[in-house]
Amino acid sequence: MKFKFAIPLAAIVLAGQVAAQAKWDLPAAYPASNFHSENLETFAKDVDRLSGGKLKITVHPNAALFKAPEIKRAVQGGQAQIGEILLVNFQNEWQIFGADGIPFLADSYDGAAKLWRAQKPLVDKKLAEQGMMVLYAVAWPPQGIYTKRTLNSAADLKGLKWRAYSPATARIAELVGAQPVTVQAAELSQAMATGVIDSYMSSGSTGFDTKTYEHIKNWYDTQAWLPKNAVIVNRAAFNALDKPTQDALLKAAADAETRGWAASRKTNTEVLEKLKANGMQIHAPSAQLKADMKKVGDTMLKEWLEKAGPEGQQLVDAYRKM
């Protein structure tokens, strides 16, 4: 009799293990070698370890599963349980998502961290309304200007084909007289190689990832803003996990946020040296260029506050009091 029950019992135990294990897909927009993507891989391993193998996350970098603008909708609709998004990409949906893309509002790591503390409660509320939650966010290194021309002032940007990847970067192009061309990160190398663009604003990290130095030789270290990638999760998928697995996910996320910000700072220093070694000229912006870009930032903050309304003012006031 014992032998008769051995197989059914084993099958029941195995079925229980299968049912208890969740498998999630995590789409991301950046190359596997990018520090954000490497952080996601470590996060996924931590989740596996901390959950005792009950939650396994597969990272899909470089827009392999969904393109950057599609990831948020995919998570909201449950096509992916979790995903990494660039918050500023979604400013047209809700202005608060674009707060960290306003030039010179927060132009240092400390400023960016304070802005996230002011922004997060509002983001939490909005994502909850949409059936999602944010697990963590990590800033990109400070943004500078890549251009084929040398720049003495913003007037030198006039007529350049300027990569726009968010409402804010498109608006900068308009204000300086450049021609905005929408190009996502995964398409950036090709866009430069084919002459679709000849200038853009981004971090040293993006410049190195995309081998920008093969096409463009100047980078102006304007430290204009530090946009953030946020890892978001479908709330129903989160709620379906048992409490210990939820706790494991949240612990891994907290560790990933701390690790990610440290990696961003380290990457910023390292990639600028790598860009130089590959022939990129790293320039400090002239006083005139700094003044011109500050004026662009002031205009964009005023416009943003008009669109964001009381919620936006509340955010800026909270940030400036920190």
Secondary structure, DSSP 8 states (H G I E B T S, - for coil): -HHHHHHHHHHHHHHHHHHH-EEEEEE-SS-TTSHHHHHHHHHHHHHHHHTTTSEEEEEE-TTSSS-GGGHHHHHHTTSSSEEEEEGGGGTTT-GGGGGGGSTTTS-SHHHHHHHHHHHHHHHHHHHHHTTEEEEEEEE----EEEESS--SSGGGGTT-EEEE-SHHHHHHHHHHT-EEEE--GGGHHHHHHTTS-SEEEE-HHHHHHTTGGGT--EEE-------EEEEEEEHHHHHTS-HHHHHHHHHHHHHHHHHHHHHHHHHHHHHHHHHHHTT-EEE---HHHHHHHHHHHHHHHHHHHHHHHHHHHHHHHHHHH-
